């Protein structure tokens, strides 16, 4: 009866155990590489792409900031992820609640400050009830995000979101 591994480290006297280990490592690395870079394995690969329109409010800014944001400008995250294209830019006077002596509040205008309202369109991936710009950046209402255009960096609040 033959031994499983002989005194020279060969399985059944034919194949070296080191060769078997090296072959196993190569197979594991090949499978891991294929799995990692296979596009069909990403969670949003099979997601639907839908056109989404959302509204962003940039609160309490100077009017010159609004002048640097124009329809047609691309909107990005602070890390450079493309969010969408600005379709409309509007401004309204910024307000704040001011306390009164009697304990009530009144809405007061803030001098020389404006809320900029952007209307943005994007093609988003839709998966599990969520919208993702550039397949990685989740867009949802009431989120406060750092955003950029070609000439500006600001914090915007996504007010509303509508698909279609």
Beta strands, then each sheet from edge to edge (+ up, - down):
strand 1: 10-11
strand 2: 15-16
strand 3: 48-61
strand 4: 74-77
strand 5: 82-99
strand 6: 105-127
strand 7: 130-133
strand 8: 137-139
strand 9: 143-148
strand 10: 153-163
sheet 1: 1+ 2-
sheet 2: 8+ 7- 6+ 3- 10+ 9- 4+ 5-
end
